[in-house]
Amino acid sequence: MEIRPGLPRTESIAAVTHESVHVAECDSLGPVRYRWNTLFASSNLALEVPAYCVAARVRLKNGWSINTVKFTILEDMRAAMGDQLDSATLHRALAVSCPELR
């Protein structure tokens, strides 16, 4: 993982915490099962949502408004998975896993 220079501090922290979730998932599943799960939309969503929730919590703790956090996270999710999953599915997954964003 590389955090590029010039990224605002809160975004750097959010990115590191997001990726740290994936490290823990890979440790838990093993690299082969982790990679296998990233190949399919529903299993990849199950891996990504906890990571996006952690990043959302970082942003909230750093003073971002809940609306800005929800917009940012959903936009990030659409950019990453919007070609495989519709916005309603992404929104539902986030609402279930991140109750602080309801």
C-alpha positions, -999 to +999 in steps of 0.1 A: +000+000+000+012+035-008-002+067+006+007+095-018+021+128-006-003+157-005-033+136+006-051+155+034-043+140+069-078+127+075-079+110+041-045+094+047-057+080+081-090+068+064-070+051+037-046+033+061-075+021+083-095+009+053-065-011+040-057-024+075-091-041+075-081-059+043-049-070+059-068-085+088-093-101+064-064-116+044-047-129+076-080-145+086-089-160+053-055-167+039-042-151+007-058-175-017-093-174-002-091-137+002-082-132-035-109-156-045-134-136-026-124-104-044-133-119-078-171-120-072-193-089-066-212-102-035-181-117-017-160-086-026-188-064-012-186-084+021-149-077+023-151-040+013-180-028+034-162-032+068-133-014+054-155+015+041-172+016+075-139+020+093-129+049+069-163+065+075-157+064+113-123+081+109-139+109+088-167+113+114-142+115+142-123+142+123-153+165+120-168+155+087-206+159+085-225+127+083-239+137+049-204+144+035-192+110+048-221+091+033-217+108+000-179+102-001-182+066+010-210+058-015-190+075-043-159+055-034-180+023-034-196+032-068-161+039-083-148+006-070-178-017-076-204+002-095-197-018-127-209-049-109-234-038-083-261-011-084-262+019-061-292+005-041-272-026-033-242-006-022-264+017-001-282-012+016-249-029+025-235+003+039-267+010+060-267-025+074-230-025+083-225+011+093-254+020+116-237+053+125-244+064+089-282+059+089 
